[in-house]
Amino acid sequence: MTIRLRVISLGAGVQSTTMALMAAHGEITPMPDCAIFADTQSEPQAVYDHLKWLMSPNVLPFPIHVVTKGSLRAAILSASAGRTRNDGRPPLYIRNPDGTKGILKRQCTADYN
């Protein structure tokens, strides 16, 4: 017997919130079985406040599961201080020597899934 789950990867930003609310109102089908919020433990308080609202009664007809593999911020700070090794990186925004903006290669997904 094969069980097929329909899951929303919920980052609690504009796009995933819109998708979750559209699904809740039947505008996207089929209805998800659940949503998963992968908590970095380092999100701005506004994200956690918004997530709390999404998880409150009568907002979504499916559960949100919050999962974590630890604090991404703590891991990065520990590695930058030389206490641990952490090759995984979130997308870090930088200013190049010529003044232009850039972004370093993201590699944290494999380390935190």
Beta strands, then each sheet from edge to edge (+ up, - down):
strand 1: 7-9
strand 2: 34-39
strand 3: 64-68
strand 4: 93-95
strand 5: 101-103
sheet 1: 1+ 2+ 3+
sheet 2: 4+ 5-
end
